[in-house]
């Protein structure tokens, strides 16, 4: 909608009428995984990455996206950071994830091997 018509300011439209129905309830968030479960998932992701590096260094001819061991966590927490983690471990996990999966780093390491 245009704010100016014919050189004059048009006031905003009135707000919609209020409903007498109560607001819908928010869905309950999924319960976070336990610290131990997240640690296991981080360890599994780390092992998958090490296996991937070994295969790559062994001379795998071409790579496709599905060959890359992407992080397995939920979109809001892909690297399984837990609120009870010591700050140093959380920061180290984030640094390692950025080193592995940042697009610039990943392309720098494997650009010659990625198939289109």
Steps between C-alpha positions, in 0.01 A plus 500: 500500500620846423551741784477804278228557249474827318766654724302435820574253778240229538444378859561132574201266491324430831605187691291187446219438751598298805370150524324377811671162457811438709834505322617159382738325737856463393618148433727352761861497393656160457689391808872545449715191489699417810856618533625141469296441183633821347856402589447164327364673190796742494739205526319319218518814281872532580561136405304543176716800411824312576381208283415746223846661518663154486298404190580832336873474571493145361414652162124479459452624143200732523285633781132583501313679777368176647861379554564782748410412861285802582416575866209290621342731756175689466513820289501716813788296652683310224813424702328380818599779740348442845426775752690306766822484298803681633549823306842388372357177356209682336735753339738226385206311345384813317853574372540143376161507328589826323835353396327196353176622350544868416441526123826683432705247695317200354536624142864585558573143606284309254427731204708295259318182597137619503297374210241728347 
